[in-house]
Amino acid sequence: MQFRLVAAVMLVGAAWVPSAAAESFPGVTWTKPRLMITVENWTTHCPAQCIVYEGDEDRGEEAWPLVVVHSPVTGEPSAFYTRWAEAIERGDNETVSLIGNDVRALEDGASLHAYVAYTEAEGVTRGRDASMLFMYVSKGVIVPIEIKAFDKEDLAERTDDVTAILGSLKLDAAKASAALASDAADLAAKRAAIDKGFAAAGRVKLYMRSEIVIGTTFGLGGLEMTNDRSTTVYALLPGGVMLTALPDTFRKPDLERLKANGDVGSWSKTAAGYALVMPDGSRRSVGLNASGELVDGDESYPLVNPLTSRDLPGRYETLSVSTAGGMATGNATMIATRSDSSLDLGADGRFRQGRESYVSVSGPNIGGGVGNNDVVTGRWTFDPAAYMITLTPDDGTPAVSGLFFCYSCDAATVGDENWDWNVLGGEKWWRANKDG
């Protein structure tokens, strides 16, 4: 498939003139786009390290579309597209649909690849977002540059900014390759250490303090209450690897993405507690108090209660609600979505996972709704060394695994009804009862 929009950027290749660079990754430099500013938002949506730009609203620019420069990689462009899509689907719970792709040859054996895709979040009523992913390839090194927009038609608004980045880009392929090889060797050693630690019957020690922050925001449906979780994590994995963020799994964490986000360090045991090497390379000694909490200066972090399979049988529930339209937006028609999920774990190792979703439309001349109810049954197992549950459906679909723990329960209260569970890596679950 050919795209006029893709060609508009690709055909400027012959006239590119490198300029003084203000931003960099190892072996790569470029100039930040004019009238754009660097922001921290969305960096966790990248498969590895990235720098995100939005329009400078103080100088009359719209914030969106965003421009994202990803850290260089080696391999095939199609492989990076797959990693990028998987990172969005795994981290953001969105569906990525490829619209099309194109490639053009440039001077000196370089090439420029482009992929255009929709990204759609479940339960979001504004519609599909769109991304265009450019990949400049030279001597085996790929520099990906992305435009992220609310709609495919908006992607063209940032092609001049991408052209400016490509025009200023300087790539030292040898330096970039050496840095990538060094990082890969470090992460491979950490993965091997984790595997060896678990093989020796090691267990994760998860120290964490988590708080729910209640607030309000003026959203599409008017004034809405919000509740967000603020969490500080010290996850000490077998083998001496430390994480300062929760991964998808402790046995096979995505170390590349965690390291890019500044969440990988190391630890070793001391007589008084632990010696930590923080993600920024600084060193810190922490102790343990009489309650077994990790003590770092004036702050203390409880050990998340180590569960066993006997602790889990019961019923767990969560819900999500979103609205769009309404009088607050000047539109009397309102669209509301609600999704209720439940997970029943039986003492016999059986599970029942239910999900009910409903979309309703209301307004002066319209009203109605549609709902859906899905149920999955199968067997469950729990890995206490890694706080991980696995659900294997009866229908033969792939098993699903994820973290499973209680944020604030101790051995005496783990079976009580409470709102404080992480179920399959999802927050804001509560335990409805112990017996299921």
C-alpha positions as CSV (number, residue, x, y, z in Angstrom):
1,M,0.0,0.0,0.0
2,Q,1.3,3.5,-0.9
3,F,0.7,6.5,1.2
4,R,1.0,10.1,0.0
5,L,1.8,11.0,3.6
6,V,4.6,8.5,3.9
7,A,6.1,9.7,0.6
8,A,6.0,13.3,1.7
9,V,8.5,12.5,4.3
10,M,10.5,9.9,2.5
11,L,11.2,12.0,-0.6
12,V,13.1,14.7,1.2
13,G,15.9,12.2,1.8
14,A,18.2,13.5,-0.9
15,A,18.1,17.1,0.5
16,W,18.8,16.3,4.1
17,V,21.5,18.4,5.7
18,P,22.7,17.4,9.2
19,S,22.6,20.3,11.7
20,A,23.8,20.8,15.3
21,A,22.2,18.2,17.6
22,A,20.6,18.8,21.0
23,E,19.3,15.3,21.8
24,S,21.1,12.0,21.8
25,F,21.2,8.2,22.5
26,P,24.6,6.4,22.3
27,G,25.7,6.8,18.7
28,V,22.8,8.9,17.7
29,T,22.3,12.7,17.8
30,W,19.5,15.0,16.4
31,T,18.0,18.4,16.9
32,K,14.8,18.8,18.9
33,P,11.9,19.9,16.7
34,R,11.1,23.6,16.7
35,L,8.0,24.6,18.7
36,M,8.0,21.3,20.6
37,I,9.0,20.5,24.2
38,T,10.2,17.3,25.9
39,V,7.6,15.6,28.2
40,E,7.7,12.7,30.5
41,N,4.2,11.4,29.6
42,W,4.0,8.3,27.4
43,T,7.6,7.2,27.9
44,T,6.3,4.0,29.6
45,H,4.5,3.1,26.4
46,C,7.7,2.5,24.5
47,P,9.3,-0.9,24.1
48,A,12.6,0.5,25.4
49,Q,14.0,4.0,26.0
50,C,12.4,6.9,24.2
51,I,12.1,10.7,24.2
52,V,8.7,12.2,23.7
53,Y,7.9,15.7,22.3
54,E,4.6,17.5,22.3
55,G,3.6,20.9,20.9
56,D,4.6,23.9,23.0
57,E,1.2,25.3,24.0
58,D,2.8,28.5,25.4
59,R,3.9,29.3,21.8
60,G,0.5,28.5,20.2
61,E,1.1,24.9,19.3
62,E,-1.4,22.1,20.0
63,A,0.1,19.4,22.3
64,W,-0.9,16.6,20.0
65,P,0.1,14.9,17.8
66,L,3.2,13.7,19.7
67,V,6.6,12.9,18.2
68,V,8.5,10.0,19.8
69,V,12.2,9.2,19.1
70,H,13.0,5.7,20.2
71,S,16.4,4.4,21.2
72,P,18.3,2.7,18.4
73,V,18.0,-1.1,17.8
74,T,19.5,-3.7,15.6
75,G,17.6,-6.3,13.5
76,E,14.8,-6.1,11.0
77,P,12.3,-3.1,10.9
78,S,9.4,-5.6,10.9
79,A,10.7,-7.1,14.2
80,F,10.8,-3.7,15.8
81,Y,7.3,-3.0,14.6
82,T,6.2,-6.2,16.3
83,R,8.0,-5.3,19.6
84,W,6.4,-1.8,19.5
85,A,2.9,-3.2,18.9
86,E,3.4,-5.8,21.7
87,A,4.6,-3.2,24.1
88,I,1.4,-1.1,23.5
89,E,-0.9,-4.1,23.7
90,R,0.8,-5.5,26.9
91,G,1.4,-2.2,28.7
92,D,-1.7,-0.2,27.7
93,N,-4.2,-3.0,27.1
94,E,-4.9,-1.7,23.5
95,T,-5.4,-3.4,20.2
96,V,-2.9,-2.5,17.4
97,S,-4.1,-2.9,13.8
98,L,-1.6,-2.4,10.9
99,I,-3.0,-0.2,8.1
100,G,0.0,-0.5,5.8
101,N,3.7,-0.1,5.4
102,D,6.2,1.2,2.8
103,V,10.0,1.5,2.3
104,R,12.2,3.7,0.3
105,A,16.0,3.4,-0.5
106,L,18.2,6.4,0.4
107,E,21.8,7.4,-0.3
108,D,24.8,5.4,1.0
109,G,22.8,2.2,1.4
110,A,20.4,3.6,4.0
111,S,16.7,3.1,3.8
112,L,13.5,4.5,5.4
113,H,10.7,2.3,6.4
114,A,7.2,3.4,7.5
115,Y,4.3,1.6,9.3
116,V,0.9,3.1,9.9
117,A,-1.4,1.6,12.5
118,Y,-4.5,2.2,14.6
119,T,-4.4,1.8,18.3
120,E,-7.7,1.3,20.1
121,A,-8.3,1.0,23.9
122,E,-11.2,-1.0,25.1
123,G,-14.0,1.1,26.7
124,V,-12.7,4.4,25.3
125,T,-15.4,6.1,23.4
126,R,-13.4,8.7,21.5
127,G,-12.4,6.3,18.8
128,R,-9.1,4.9,17.5
129,D,-5.8,6.7,17.8
130,A,-3.3,6.4,15.0
131,S,0.5,6.1,14.9
132,M,3.0,6.3,12.1
133,L,6.3,4.6,12.8
134,F,9.3,5.7,10.7
135,M,12.5,3.7,10.8
136,Y,15.8,5.1,9.5
137,V,18.1,2.1,8.8
138,S,21.8,2.4,8.1
139,K,24.6,-0.2,8.5
140,G,22.4,-2.6,10.5
141,V,21.2,0.1,13.0
142,I,17.6,1.3,13.2
143,V,16.5,4.7,14.6
144,P,12.7,4.6,15.0
145,I,10.7,7.9,15.0
146,E,7.0,7.8,15.7
147,I,4.0,10.2,15.3
148,K,1.2,9.5,17.7
149,A,-2.2,11.2,16.9
150,F,-5.8,11.0,17.9
151,D,-6.8,10.3,14.3
152,K,-5.1,9.1,11.1
153,E,-5.8,12.4,9.4
154,D,-3.9,14.3,12.1
155,L,-0.6,12.5,11.4
156,A,0.3,15.0,8.6
157,E,0.5,17.8,11.1
158,R,3.9,16.5,12.4
159,T,5.6,15.4,9.1
160,D,7.6,18.6,9.0
161,D,8.9,17.9,12.6
162,V,9.9,14.4,11.6
163,T,11.6,15.7,8.5
164,A,13.5,18.1,10.7
165,I,14.7,15.3,13.0
166,L,15.7,13.2,10.0
167,G,17.5,16.1,8.5
168,S,19.6,16.7,11.6
169,L,20.1,13.0,12.4
170,K,23.7,11.9,12.8
171,L,24.3,8.1,13.3
172,D,27.5,6.6,14.3
173,A,26.5,3.0,13.6
174,A,29.6,1.5,15.2
175,K,29.2,3.4,18.4
176,A,25.5,2.6,18.6
177,S,26.1,-1.1,17.9
178,A,28.8,-1.3,20.6
179,A,26.4,0.3,23.1
180,L,23.6,-2.0,22.2
181,A,25.9,-5.1,22.5
182,S,27.1,-4.0,25.9
183,D,23.5,-3.5,27.1
184,A,22.5,-6.8,25.7
185,A,25.3,-8.6,27.5
186,D,24.4,-6.9,30.8
187,L,20.7,-7.9,30.5
188,A,21.6,-11.4,29.5
189,A,23.7,-11.8,32.6
190,K,20.9,-10.5,34.8
191,R,18.4,-12.9,33.1
192,A,20.8,-15.8,33.7
193,A,21.2,-14.7,37.4
194,I,17.4,-14.6,37.9
195,D,16.9,-18.0,36.3
196,K,19.7,-19.5,38.5
197,G,18.3,-17.9,41.6
198,F,14.8,-19.3,41.0
199,A,16.3,-22.7,40.1
200,A,18.0,-22.7,43.6
201,A,14.5,-22.3,45.2
202,G,14.9,-18.5,45.6
203,R,11.8,-16.3,46.2
204,V,11.0,-12.7,45.4
205,K,11.1,-10.4,48.4
206,L,8.6,-7.7,47.5
207,Y,8.8,-4.6,49.7
208,M,6.3,-2.0,48.8
209,R,4.3,1.0,50.1
210,S,1.2,1.8,48.2
211,E,-1.4,4.5,48.8
212,I,-4.6,5.4,47.1
213,V,-4.8,9.1,46.2
214,I,-8.4,10.4,45.8
215,G,-9.0,13.5,43.7
216,T,-11.4,15.1,41.2
217,T,-11.1,16.0,37.5
218,F,-13.3,17.8,35.0
219,G,-13.8,15.2,32.4
220,L,-16.1,14.7,29.4
221,G,-19.0,13.9,31.7
222,G,-18.4,16.8,34.0
223,L,-16.9,16.6,37.5
224,E,-15.6,13.1,38.1
225,M,-13.9,11.5,41.1
226,T,-10.5,9.8,40.5
227,N,-8.5,7.4,42.5
228,D,-4.9,6.7,41.6
229,R,-2.4,4.4,43.2
230,S,1.0,5.8,44.3
231,T,3.5,3.0,44.8
232,T,7.1,2.7,45.8
233,V,8.6,-0.7,45.0
234,Y,11.7,-2.6,46.1
235,A,11.5,-6.0,44.4
236,L,14.5,-8.2,45.3
237,L,14.6,-11.0,42.8
238,P,16.6,-14.2,43.2
239,G,20.0,-13.8,41.7
240,G,20.7,-10.2,43.0
241,V,18.5,-8.3,40.5
242,M,16.4,-5.4,42.0
243,L,13.4,-3.8,40.3
244,T,11.8,-0.5,41.4
245,A,8.6,-1.1,39.4
246,L,6.2,-4.0,39.1
247,P,6.9,-6.2,36.0
248,D,4.4,-8.4,34.1
249,T,6.2,-11.4,35.6
250,F,9.0,-11.8,38.1
251,R,10.4,-15.0,36.5
252,K,10.8,-13.5,33.0
253,P,10.6,-9.7,33.5
254,D,11.0,-7.4,30.4
255,L,14.4,-6.1,31.6
256,E,15.0,-4.1,28.5
257,R,11.9,-2.0,29.0
258,L,12.3,-1.8,32.8
259,K,15.9,-0.6,32.4
260,A,14.9,2.0,29.8
261,N,12.4,3.3,32.4
262,G,15.1,3.5,35.1
263,D,13.8,0.5,37.2
264,V,16.6,-2.0,37.2
265,G,19.3,-2.2,39.9
266,S,20.9,-4.9,42.0
267,W,21.0,-6.0,45.6
268,S,23.1,-8.1,48.0
269,K,22.4,-9.3,51.6
270,T,24.2,-7.6,54.6
271,A,24.1,-8.3,58.3
272,A,21.7,-5.4,58.9
273,G,19.6,-5.6,55.7
274,Y,20.6,-5.1,52.1
275,A,23.2,-3.2,50.0
276,L,21.4,-1.7,47.0
277,V,22.7,-0.4,43.7
278,M,20.0,1.9,42.5
279,P,19.1,2.2,38.8
280,D,21.1,5.4,38.5
281,G,24.2,3.7,39.8
282,S,24.2,5.2,43.3
283,R,24.7,2.9,46.3
284,R,22.5,2.7,49.3
285,S,22.4,0.6,52.5
286,V,19.0,-0.2,53.9
287,G,18.0,-2.1,57.1
288,L,15.2,-4.2,58.4
289,N,13.2,-3.3,61.5
290,A,11.6,-5.6,64.0
291,S,8.5,-6.0,61.9
292,G,10.5,-7.1,58.9
293,E,10.0,-3.9,57.0
294,L,12.7,-2.5,54.8
295,V,13.9,0.8,56.2
296,D,15.4,3.4,53.9
297,G,16.2,6.6,55.9
298,D,13.0,7.8,57.5
299,E,10.8,5.6,55.3
300,S,9.7,2.0,55.8
301,Y,8.3,-0.5,53.3
302,P,6.4,-3.6,54.4
303,L,7.1,-7.0,52.9
304,V,4.1,-8.0,50.7
305,N,2.5,-11.0,52.4
306,P,3.9,-14.2,50.8
307,L,0.8,-16.1,49.7
308,T,0.3,-19.8,49.3
309,S,-2.3,-21.6,47.2
310,R,-4.4,-22.1,50.4
311,D,-4.8,-18.3,50.7
312,L,-6.4,-17.7,47.3
313,P,-9.8,-19.5,47.0
314,G,-12.5,-16.9,47.0
315,R,-14.2,-14.3,44.8
316,Y,-12.4,-11.2,43.4
317,E,-14.1,-8.3,41.6
318,T,-13.4,-5.0,39.8
319,L,-15.2,-2.5,37.6
320,S,-14.4,0.3,35.2
321,V,-16.7,3.1,34.1
322,S,-16.2,5.9,31.4
323,T,-18.4,8.5,29.9
324,A,-18.4,10.9,26.9
325,G,-20.6,13.8,26.0
326,G,-23.2,15.2,28.3
327,M,-24.2,18.7,29.2
328,A,-20.7,19.5,30.4
329,T,-19.5,19.3,26.8
330,G,-22.4,21.2,25.3
331,N,-23.7,17.9,23.9
332,A,-26.9,16.6,25.5
333,T,-26.3,13.1,24.3
334,M,-24.2,11.0,26.6
335,I,-22.4,7.7,26.0
336,A,-21.5,5.6,29.0
337,T,-19.6,2.3,29.3
338,R,-19.3,0.0,32.2
339,S,-17.3,-3.2,32.6
340,D,-17.6,-5.6,35.6
341,S,-15.1,-8.4,36.0
342,S,-14.9,-11.2,38.5
343,L,-12.7,-14.1,39.2
344,D,-13.8,-17.1,41.3
345,L,-11.0,-19.3,42.5
346,G,-12.1,-22.7,43.9
347,A,-10.2,-24.7,46.5
348,D,-10.4,-27.6,44.0
349,G,-8.1,-25.7,41.5
350,R,-10.9,-24.6,39.2
351,F,-11.7,-21.0,38.2
352,R,-14.6,-19.1,36.7
353,Q,-13.8,-15.8,35.1
354,G,-16.7,-13.5,34.3
355,R,-17.0,-10.3,32.5
356,E,-20.0,-8.1,31.8
357,S,-19.9,-5.0,29.7
358,Y,-22.6,-2.5,28.8
359,V,-22.7,0.6,26.6
360,S,-25.6,3.0,26.9
361,V,-26.6,6.1,24.9
362,S,-29.0,8.7,26.3
363,G,-30.2,12.0,25.0
364,P,-33.3,14.1,24.1
365,N,-34.2,12.0,21.0
366,I,-32.3,8.7,21.6
367,G,-31.9,6.1,24.3
368,G,-30.8,2.5,24.6
369,G,-27.9,0.2,25.2
370,V,-26.3,-3.1,24.5
371,G,-24.5,-5.5,26.8
372,N,-22.3,-8.5,26.6
373,N,-21.5,-11.3,29.1
374,D,-18.5,-13.6,28.8
375,V,-17.5,-16.5,31.0
376,V,-14.3,-18.6,30.9
377,T,-13.7,-21.6,33.1
378,G,-10.6,-23.7,33.6
379,R,-7.9,-24.6,36.1
380,W,-5.7,-22.3,38.1
381,T,-2.2,-22.7,39.7
382,F,-0.2,-20.4,41.8
383,D,3.6,-19.8,41.9
384,P,4.3,-18.5,45.4
385,A,8.0,-17.8,44.8
386,A,7.0,-15.2,42.1
387,Y,3.6,-14.0,43.3
388,M,2.2,-15.3,40.0
389,I,-1.1,-17.0,39.1
390,T,-1.8,-18.9,35.9
391,L,-5.2,-19.5,34.4
392,T,-5.5,-22.4,31.9
393,P,-8.9,-22.3,30.1
394,D,-10.9,-25.4,29.4
395,D,-11.5,-24.3,25.8
396,G,-7.8,-24.7,24.8
397,T,-7.1,-21.0,24.4
398,P,-3.6,-19.9,25.7
399,A,-3.1,-19.8,29.4
400,V,-2.9,-16.4,31.1
401,S,-0.4,-15.5,33.8
402,G,0.1,-12.4,35.9
403,L,1.0,-11.1,39.3
404,F,-1.4,-11.8,42.2
405,F,-1.0,-10.3,45.6
406,C,-2.7,-8.3,48.3
407,Y,-1.2,-4.8,48.9
408,S,-1.9,-4.5,52.6
409,C,-3.0,-7.9,53.9
410,D,-1.0,-9.9,56.5
411,A,-1.3,-13.6,57.4
412,A,-4.3,-12.9,59.7
413,T,-6.3,-10.7,57.3
414,V,-5.6,-12.2,53.8
415,G,-9.0,-13.9,53.8
416,D,-11.0,-10.9,54.8
417,E,-13.2,-8.9,52.4
418,N,-11.1,-5.9,51.3
419,W,-10.3,-3.6,48.4
420,D,-6.6,-3.9,47.9
421,W,-5.7,-6.7,45.5
422,N,-3.6,-6.9,42.4
423,V,-5.1,-9.6,40.2
424,L,-3.3,-10.6,37.0
425,G,-1.3,-7.4,37.2
426,G,-4.5,-5.3,37.4
427,E,-5.1,-2.8,40.2
428,K,-8.3,-1.9,42.0
429,W,-9.6,-5.3,42.6
430,W,-11.3,-6.3,45.9
431,R,-11.9,-9.6,47.6
432,A,-15.6,-10.3,48.0
433,N,-15.5,-13.4,50.1
434,K,-13.2,-16.2,51.0
435,D,-15.3,-19.2,50.0
436,G,-16.1,-18.3,46.4
